[in-house]
Amino acid sequence: MLTIKVLGSGCANCKRLEQIARQVVSQLAVEAEIIKVTEYPEIMKYNILSTPGLVVNEKVVSSGRIPTPAEVTTWLADALN
């Protein structure tokens, strides 16, 4: 099972990133836990400079932008292998 964390305060971009992650998980039909991390000290543990951030299995794959669904699909597929 994948652990996916969306890092951010809950802004529109963070919500969009969460939607994309949920959409990709559904399309790939994989088991995944999607966690929203909104607490600033917790976000800073991942050493990102800007939100939204995306973490897959404790590896930061994106920060400061909204990745495309295709990018997220690639990252999740890589994490499964």
N, C-alpha and C positions, 0 to 999 in steps of 0.2 A: 504494500500500500504506500502511496506517495503522501508526503506531507508538504502542503503548499501554504506558504505564508504570504499574505498581502500586507506590506508595510505602509502605513500612512495614517493620517489623522481622520480620515473619513471624508475627504474632499471628493469632488466629482470625478477627478482622475483616478483616485483610489477605488471608487465604486465601479468605474468602467473597467479597471484592471481585474477586479474581482469577477465581474460579469464574464469577461473574456476567459478567465481561468476556469470558471464553472462550465462555460460553453464547451471548451476544449476537453475537459474531463468527461463531459457527457458524450461528446462525439467519439472519443477514444474508448469509451466504456471501461474505464479503469477505476479502481478503488482509490479514492483520495480524500484526505481530510484537508479542508480549506479553512485556514485560521486567519482572522483579521487581527493584526497587531497595531494597536493605536497608541499605546503608551510610549512617549518619547524615549525614556531610558532603555526600554526594550528594543526600540527601533535602532538606537545608537549602537547596540551590541553587534549589529551587522555592518557597521562601518560604511554606511552609504551617505552620500552628501545631499541627496534630495529624494523626495518621494514622488510618485509611488515606487515602491520596491517590490520585487517578486523573488521569493526564496523557495527553492525546490529541494527537499531533503537536506535542509540546512546549508545549501549553496546559493549564494546570491547570483541570480541570472540576469537581473535587470534592475535599474534604478533611474529615477529622474525622467522617465518617459512611459508612454503606453505602448507596449510591444504589440505587434500584429498577432492575430490568432495563429498564423502559420509559424511564427517564432515560438510562441508558447507551446504549440504542438511539438515542435522539434525538441524543445527543452524537456518536456514531459516524456517524450519517447526515449531520449537519451538517458533520462533518470531511471527509466524502467529497465534499461539494458545493463 
